[in-house]
Amino acid sequence: MEVERVQDISSSSLLTEAIPLEFIRSEKEQPAITTFRGPTPAIPVVDLSDPDEESVRRAVVKASEEWGLFQVVNHGIPTELIRRLQDVGRKFFELPSSEKESVAKPEDSKDIEGYGTKLQKDPEGKKAWVDHLFHRIWPPSCVNYRFWPKNPPEYREVNEEYAMHVKKLSETLLGILSEGLGLKREALQEGLGGEMAEYMMKINYYPPCPRPDLALGVPAHTDLSGITLLVPNEVPGLQVFKDDHWFDAEYIPSAVIVHIGDQILRLSNGRYKNVLHRTTVDKEKTRMSWPVFLEPPREKIVGPLPELTGDDNPPKFKPFAFKDYSYRKLNKLPLD
């Protein structure tokens, strides 16, 4: 069965200035109605080059407790490498459909790797205005090049170089977050599987949408991951839910946006917040983003770290193997 890609729907919708009914969100979700229009609080920005390590730690911990999201600058990933990563990703999505379909997620696949469109069940049967590409970039034992584009030719080299930098940054951040809990630097990394933790690249492609007031690129969700490190293009769209409002996230060139995901929420026994976020779309421009999800191996059981629980602080979450947690969440099954 051929899946209709949003990129193709966008091309035909722009001619009619209408979008198919399944993309029109209910009033409680429509961005024109639900986006906060007053003065927007600034999402925390942390400069990782600050020589005052204690100040950096306090800023990361506070943002993770209050927002579950922050942006890092001077993070060690070269600006030129981010530009190349975005360049090869954009070139892939500009290829003819037949070439993109050569790395499509197989219909019978239980995994998410590959080029695709629909990701999770929507209770109202609504669709998101986005196409995507998933593939693991680390560790080498988990990489399946079958889902890495052959074109542009430099795609593999750029992603392998990016994997090294994003791994280093994530380990730095997890070390800071571990110390913020009063634990050794390696605690959260080990809780996510140590050297076996997996890094999943995703490219989101949100083509122009004639009714950005009615549609969403990605509906409200928290990430399944431990943490997510994301670089967007210059077209805004990320929104964060805080204090009962949807706020636009400011675009900072070359910054990396850090999301606290479900597994760090659970490992920290609720101390760090998993951020509820969504993506809006643009009428004229294509928005793209490159999140890398740091996830435990499928069989890894994740629950509150024992050092953080006791008689006065009982575990708030039931431990689950990551594969079971993911299955239950994606299929809207209970998690307690």
C-alpha positions as CSV (number, residue, x, y, z in Angstrom):
1,M,0.0,0.0,0.0
2,E,1.5,3.3,-1.0
3,V,1.6,5.9,1.8
4,E,0.8,9.5,0.9
5,R,3.6,11.8,2.0
6,V,2.9,15.2,3.5
7,Q,5.4,16.8,1.1
8,D,3.2,15.7,-1.8
9,I,0.0,16.8,0.0
10,S,1.6,20.2,0.6
11,S,2.3,20.7,-3.1
12,S,-1.3,20.1,-4.0
13,S,-2.8,21.9,-1.0
14,L,-0.9,25.1,-1.7
15,L,-2.7,25.3,-5.1
16,T,-6.2,25.1,-3.4
17,E,-5.3,26.9,-0.2
18,A,-7.1,24.1,1.7
19,I,-5.9,21.1,3.7
20,P,-7.4,17.7,4.0
21,L,-9.8,17.3,6.9
22,E,-7.6,14.8,8.8
23,F,-5.0,17.5,9.3
24,I,-7.4,20.0,10.9
25,R,-7.0,19.9,14.7
26,S,-9.8,20.3,17.2
27,E,-10.2,23.8,18.7
28,K,-8.4,22.8,21.9
29,E,-5.3,22.1,19.8
30,Q,-5.4,24.7,17.0
31,P,-2.4,26.9,17.3
32,A,-4.2,30.1,16.3
33,I,-6.5,29.6,19.3
34,T,-4.1,28.1,21.9
35,T,-0.8,29.9,21.4
36,F,-0.1,32.4,24.2
37,R,0.1,35.9,22.7
38,G,1.3,38.0,25.7
39,P,4.9,38.6,26.8
40,T,6.6,35.2,26.5
41,P,9.0,34.0,29.3
42,A,12.5,33.3,28.0
43,I,13.4,29.6,27.7
44,P,16.7,29.2,29.7
45,V,19.9,29.6,27.7
46,V,23.1,28.0,29.2
47,D,26.6,29.0,28.0
48,L,28.7,25.8,28.4
49,S,31.9,27.8,28.0
50,D,31.3,29.6,31.3
51,P,34.4,28.9,33.5
52,D,32.2,28.9,36.6
53,E,31.2,25.2,36.6
54,E,28.9,25.6,39.6
55,S,27.0,28.4,37.8
56,V,26.5,26.1,34.8
57,R,25.4,23.3,36.9
58,R,22.8,25.4,38.8
59,A,21.5,26.8,35.5
60,V,21.1,23.3,33.9
61,V,19.5,21.8,37.0
62,K,17.1,24.7,37.5
63,A,16.0,24.6,33.8
64,S,15.5,20.8,34.0
65,E,13.4,21.1,37.1
66,E,11.3,24.0,36.0
67,W,11.0,23.7,32.2
68,G,12.4,20.3,31.2
69,L,14.0,22.2,28.3
70,F,16.8,24.6,27.8
71,Q,19.2,25.8,25.0
72,V,22.9,25.4,25.1
73,V,25.4,27.7,23.4
74,N,29.2,27.3,23.1
75,H,28.5,23.5,23.3
76,G,31.5,22.2,21.4
77,I,29.7,21.1,18.2
78,P,31.2,23.2,15.4
79,T,28.8,25.6,13.7
80,E,30.1,24.4,10.3
81,L,29.3,20.8,11.2
82,I,25.7,21.8,12.1
83,R,25.4,23.6,8.8
84,R,26.7,20.5,6.9
85,L,24.3,18.3,8.8
86,Q,21.4,20.5,7.9
87,D,22.6,20.8,4.3
88,V,22.7,17.0,3.7
89,G,19.4,16.5,5.4
90,R,17.7,19.2,3.3
91,K,19.2,17.7,0.1
92,F,17.8,14.3,1.0
93,F,14.2,15.7,1.3
94,E,14.6,17.5,-2.0
95,L,15.3,14.3,-3.9
96,P,12.6,12.7,-6.1
97,S,10.1,10.6,-4.2
98,S,11.4,7.3,-5.7
99,E,14.9,8.0,-4.2
100,K,13.5,8.8,-0.8
101,E,11.3,5.7,-0.8
102,S,14.4,3.6,-1.2
103,V,15.1,4.1,2.5
104,A,11.4,3.9,3.6
105,K,10.5,2.1,6.8
106,P,9.2,-1.4,5.7
107,E,5.5,-1.8,6.3
108,D,6.0,-4.9,8.4
109,S,8.8,-3.4,10.5
110,K,8.4,-3.3,14.3
111,D,11.2,-0.7,14.5
112,I,10.9,3.0,13.5
113,E,14.0,3.3,11.4
114,G,13.5,4.6,7.8
115,Y,11.8,7.3,5.9
116,G,8.1,7.7,6.8
117,T,5.1,9.7,7.7
118,K,2.7,8.4,10.4
119,L,4.3,7.6,13.7
120,Q,1.8,7.1,16.6
121,K,-1.9,6.5,17.1
122,D,-4.0,9.6,17.4
123,P,-7.2,9.1,19.4
124,E,-9.2,11.3,17.0
125,G,-7.5,9.9,13.8
126,K,-5.8,13.2,13.1
127,K,-2.6,13.4,11.1
128,A,0.6,15.5,11.7
129,W,1.9,17.8,8.9
130,V,5.4,16.2,8.8
131,D,7.5,13.6,7.0
132,H,10.5,12.1,8.8
133,L,13.6,10.0,8.6
134,F,14.9,7.9,11.5
135,H,18.2,6.1,11.8
136,R,20.5,5.2,14.6
137,I,23.9,6.8,14.6
138,W,25.6,5.2,17.6
139,P,26.8,2.7,18.9
140,P,28.3,1.1,15.7
141,S,26.7,-2.3,16.7
142,C,23.2,-0.7,16.3
143,V,23.8,1.3,13.1
144,N,21.9,-0.1,10.0
145,Y,23.2,1.7,6.9
146,R,20.2,0.4,4.9
147,F,18.3,3.4,6.3
148,W,21.0,6.0,5.7
149,P,20.5,7.9,2.4
150,K,23.1,7.2,-0.3
151,N,22.4,10.7,-1.6
152,P,23.8,13.2,-1.1
153,P,27.1,11.2,-1.1
154,E,28.5,13.0,2.0
155,Y,25.5,12.2,4.1
156,R,27.2,9.3,5.9
157,E,30.4,11.1,6.7
158,V,28.7,14.1,8.1
159,N,26.3,12.1,10.3
160,E,29.2,9.9,11.6
161,E,31.1,13.0,12.5
162,Y,28.0,14.6,14.1
163,A,27.5,11.4,16.2
164,M,30.9,11.8,17.9
165,H,30.1,15.4,18.9
166,V,26.5,14.8,20.0
167,K,27.6,11.8,22.1
168,K,30.2,13.9,23.9
169,L,27.7,16.7,24.5
170,S,25.1,14.4,25.9
171,E,27.6,12.8,28.3
172,T,28.6,16.2,29.5
173,L,25.0,17.2,30.1
174,L,24.1,13.9,31.8
175,G,27.1,14.3,34.1
176,I,25.9,17.8,35.1
177,L,22.4,16.4,35.7
178,S,23.7,13.5,37.7
179,E,25.7,15.8,40.0
180,G,22.6,18.0,40.4
181,L,20.9,15.0,42.0
182,G,23.9,14.5,44.3
183,L,25.1,11.4,42.4
184,K,28.3,10.5,40.7
185,R,28.8,11.9,37.2
186,E,28.1,8.5,35.5
187,A,24.8,7.7,37.3
188,L,22.3,8.8,34.7
189,Q,24.4,7.6,31.7
190,E,24.6,4.2,33.4
191,G,20.9,4.3,34.1
192,L,20.3,4.7,30.4
193,G,22.6,1.7,29.5
194,G,26.1,3.2,29.7
195,E,28.1,2.6,26.5
196,M,25.1,0.6,25.1
197,A,22.8,3.6,25.1
198,E,21.5,4.3,21.6
199,Y,21.5,7.5,19.7
200,M,18.6,7.9,17.2
201,M,18.8,10.6,14.6
202,K,15.5,11.9,13.3
203,I,15.0,14.5,10.6
204,N,11.6,16.3,10.7
205,Y,10.4,17.9,7.5
206,Y,7.5,20.2,7.8
207,P,6.6,21.5,4.3
208,P,4.6,24.8,3.8
209,C,1.0,24.5,5.0
210,P,-1.7,26.8,3.6
211,R,-3.6,26.7,7.0
212,P,-0.9,26.9,9.7
213,D,-3.7,28.2,12.0
214,L,-5.4,24.8,11.9
215,A,-2.7,22.2,11.6
216,L,0.3,20.9,13.8
217,G,3.6,19.6,12.6
218,V,3.8,17.4,15.7
219,P,1.0,17.3,18.3
220,A,1.7,17.8,22.0
221,H,4.0,15.0,23.4
222,T,6.9,14.3,25.7
223,D,9.9,12.4,24.3
224,L,10.3,8.7,25.0
225,S,14.1,9.3,25.3
226,G,16.4,10.0,28.2
227,I,17.4,13.4,26.7
228,T,17.0,14.8,23.2
229,L,19.5,17.2,21.6
230,L,17.9,19.1,18.7
231,V,19.1,21.6,16.1
232,P,16.3,23.4,14.1
233,N,16.6,25.4,10.9
234,E,15.7,29.1,11.0
235,V,12.0,28.7,10.6
236,P,10.3,28.9,14.1
237,G,7.8,26.3,15.2
238,L,8.8,24.7,18.5
239,Q,6.3,25.5,21.3
240,V,6.7,24.5,25.0
241,F,3.8,24.0,27.5
242,K,4.4,25.7,30.8
243,D,2.1,27.2,33.4
244,D,-0.9,26.1,31.4
245,H,0.2,28.0,28.3
246,W,1.8,27.2,24.9
247,F,4.8,29.5,24.4
248,D,6.9,29.9,21.3
249,A,10.6,28.9,21.7
250,E,13.0,31.6,20.5
251,Y,15.3,30.6,17.7
252,I,19.0,31.0,18.6
253,P,21.4,30.3,15.6
254,S,23.8,27.4,16.3
255,A,22.3,26.7,19.7
256,V,21.3,23.1,20.6
257,I,17.9,22.7,22.2
258,V,17.9,20.1,25.1
259,H,14.7,18.3,26.0
260,I,14.4,16.2,29.1
261,G,12.6,13.0,28.1
262,D,10.5,10.4,29.9
263,Q,13.5,8.2,31.0
264,I,15.3,11.0,32.9
265,L,12.0,12.0,34.5
266,R,11.8,8.4,35.7
267,L,15.4,7.8,36.7
268,S,15.4,11.1,38.7
269,N,12.1,10.0,40.4
270,G,10.3,13.1,39.1
271,R,13.0,15.6,40.1
272,Y,13.6,16.6,36.4
273,K,10.6,17.4,34.3
274,N,9.9,15.8,30.9
275,V,8.9,18.7,28.7
276,L,5.5,18.8,26.9
277,H,6.1,20.3,23.5
278,R,4.6,20.5,20.0
279,T,5.5,22.0,16.6
280,T,3.6,24.5,14.5
281,V,4.1,24.9,10.7
282,D,4.6,27.9,8.4
283,K,2.5,29.1,5.5
284,E,5.4,29.8,3.1
285,K,8.5,28.2,4.4
286,T,9.7,24.6,5.2
287,R,10.6,24.1,8.8
288,M,13.1,21.3,9.5
289,S,14.7,20.0,12.7
290,W,17.3,17.4,13.6
291,P,16.6,15.8,17.0
292,V,18.9,13.1,18.3
293,F,17.2,10.9,20.9
294,L,19.4,9.3,23.6
295,E,17.6,6.1,24.4
296,P,18.3,3.0,26.6
297,P,18.7,-0.4,24.8
298,R,15.4,-2.1,24.2
299,E,15.8,-4.6,27.1
300,K,17.2,-2.1,29.6
301,I,14.9,-1.8,32.6
302,V,14.5,1.9,33.6
303,G,13.0,3.1,36.9
304,P,13.8,5.5,39.7
305,L,17.5,5.2,40.7
306,P,17.6,3.4,44.1
307,E,19.9,6.2,45.6
308,L,17.1,8.7,45.1
309,T,14.3,6.7,46.8
310,G,13.7,5.8,50.4
311,D,11.1,5.8,53.2
312,D,10.6,9.5,52.9
313,N,10.7,9.5,49.0
314,P,9.1,6.4,47.6
315,P,9.4,5.5,43.9
316,K,6.9,7.5,41.8
317,F,7.3,5.3,38.7
318,K,7.1,1.6,37.9
319,P,10.2,0.2,36.3
320,F,9.8,-0.9,32.7
321,A,12.0,-2.4,30.0
322,F,12.4,0.4,27.5
323,K,10.8,-1.7,24.7
324,D,7.7,-2.3,26.9
325,Y,7.5,1.4,28.0
326,S,7.7,2.5,24.4
327,Y,5.0,0.1,23.2
328,R,2.7,1.0,26.0
329,K,3.1,4.8,25.5
330,L,2.8,4.7,21.7
331,N,-0.3,2.5,22.0
332,K,-1.8,4.7,24.8
333,L,-1.7,1.9,27.4
334,P,-1.4,2.5,31.1
335,L,2.1,3.0,32.5
336,D,1.5,2.4,36.2
